[in-house]
Amino acid sequence: MKRSARITLTVVAAAALAACSRQRQDPCQAAYFNEQACQDAVRDHGYYWHGSWIPMLYHYPYPYYYDAYRTHVSRGGSVSAAPAGAYGHSGASAPSVERGGFGSTGAGHSAGE
């Protein structure tokens, strides 16, 4: 492969990655803040973006992100709203974790069955 072709492919790949990362908007970032979507994202450890699940680890509780948003706005920062339905998903709920417990299985064992 020619050197110029390798450079062109590298530049195109880098541009594509940059474009993809710019399109997604974290609902807890001050510049894209969405109250309900951020609350859900912090609780569920991620959010949906146009139907795709984006796992995220939020290090702080929701009020931290809300305060950052309010500070951003009070300093004259703008907020770009995501398109309607951007944080929605196609009928599926956020990934959930099933934990063992004493449901019907435990009840059967405790009764000596």
C-alpha positions as CSV (number, residue, x, y, z in Angstrom):
1,M,0.0,0.0,0.0
2,K,1.3,3.4,-0.8
3,R,2.2,5.8,2.0
4,S,-0.4,8.4,0.8
5,A,-3.1,5.8,0.8
6,R,-2.2,4.8,4.4
7,I,-2.3,8.4,5.6
8,T,-5.6,9.0,3.8
9,L,-7.2,5.9,5.5
10,T,-5.9,7.0,8.9
11,V,-7.3,10.5,8.5
12,V,-10.7,9.2,7.3
13,A,-10.9,6.7,10.2
14,A,-10.0,9.4,12.7
15,A,-12.6,11.7,11.3
16,A,-15.2,9.0,11.4
17,L,-14.5,8.2,15.0
18,A,-14.6,11.9,15.9
19,A,-17.9,12.3,14.1
20,C,-19.5,9.3,15.9
21,S,-18.4,10.6,19.3
22,R,-19.8,14.0,18.7
23,Q,-23.2,12.7,17.7
24,R,-23.9,11.0,21.0
25,Q,-25.0,13.3,23.8
26,D,-24.6,12.2,27.4
27,P,-27.8,13.5,29.2
28,C,-25.8,14.4,32.3
29,Q,-23.3,16.6,30.5
30,A,-24.1,20.3,31.3
31,A,-24.2,21.2,27.6
32,Y,-26.7,18.5,26.8
33,F,-28.5,18.2,30.1
34,N,-31.8,16.4,30.1
35,E,-33.3,16.1,33.6
36,Q,-35.3,12.9,33.2
37,A,-32.8,11.1,31.0
38,C,-30.0,12.0,33.5
39,Q,-31.9,10.7,36.5
40,D,-32.5,7.5,34.6
41,A,-28.9,7.2,33.4
42,V,-27.5,7.7,36.9
43,R,-29.9,5.1,38.3
44,D,-29.5,2.6,35.5
45,H,-25.8,3.1,34.9
46,G,-26.2,4.1,31.3
47,Y,-28.7,5.5,28.9
48,Y,-30.3,4.8,25.5
49,W,-29.2,6.9,22.6
50,H,-31.5,6.4,19.5
51,G,-32.3,2.9,20.7
52,S,-28.8,1.7,21.5
53,W,-27.8,1.1,25.2
54,I,-24.8,3.2,26.2
55,P,-23.3,1.9,29.5
56,M,-21.9,4.6,31.7
57,L,-20.5,4.7,35.2
58,Y,-21.6,7.9,36.9
59,H,-19.3,8.6,39.9
60,Y,-21.7,11.0,41.6
61,P,-25.4,11.1,42.5
62,Y,-27.9,12.9,40.3
63,P,-27.8,16.2,42.2
64,Y,-24.1,16.7,41.3
65,Y,-25.0,16.7,37.6
66,Y,-28.0,18.9,38.0
67,D,-25.8,21.4,40.0
68,A,-23.2,21.3,37.2
69,Y,-25.9,22.1,34.7
70,R,-27.2,25.0,36.7
71,T,-23.7,26.4,37.1
72,H,-23.1,26.0,33.4
73,V,-26.3,27.9,32.6
74,S,-25.7,30.6,35.2
75,R,-22.3,31.4,33.6
76,G,-24.0,31.9,30.2
77,G,-23.4,28.4,28.8
78,S,-25.9,27.1,26.3
79,V,-27.7,23.8,26.4
80,S,-28.3,21.9,23.1
81,A,-31.4,19.8,23.5
82,A,-31.2,16.3,22.0
83,P,-33.7,15.5,19.3
84,A,-37.1,14.3,20.5
85,G,-36.9,10.6,21.4
86,A,-33.1,10.5,21.3
87,Y,-33.0,9.0,24.8
88,G,-35.8,6.5,24.1
89,H,-35.5,2.9,23.4
90,S,-37.6,0.4,21.4
91,G,-39.8,-1.1,24.0
92,A,-37.0,-2.7,25.9
93,S,-36.2,-1.7,29.4
94,A,-32.7,-0.8,30.7
95,P,-30.6,-3.8,31.4
96,S,-31.5,-5.2,34.8
97,V,-29.7,-7.3,37.3
98,E,-31.6,-10.3,38.7
99,R,-30.5,-11.1,42.2
100,G,-31.1,-14.4,44.0
101,G,-33.5,-14.3,46.8
102,F,-36.1,-16.3,48.7
103,G,-38.8,-16.2,46.1
104,S,-40.5,-19.4,45.1
105,T,-37.3,-21.4,45.0
106,G,-36.3,-20.4,48.5
107,A,-39.9,-21.0,49.8
108,G,-39.8,-24.5,48.4
109,H,-36.4,-25.3,50.1
110,S,-37.4,-23.8,53.4
111,A,-40.5,-26.0,53.5
112,G,-38.4,-29.1,53.2
113,E,-39.4,-29.8,49.6
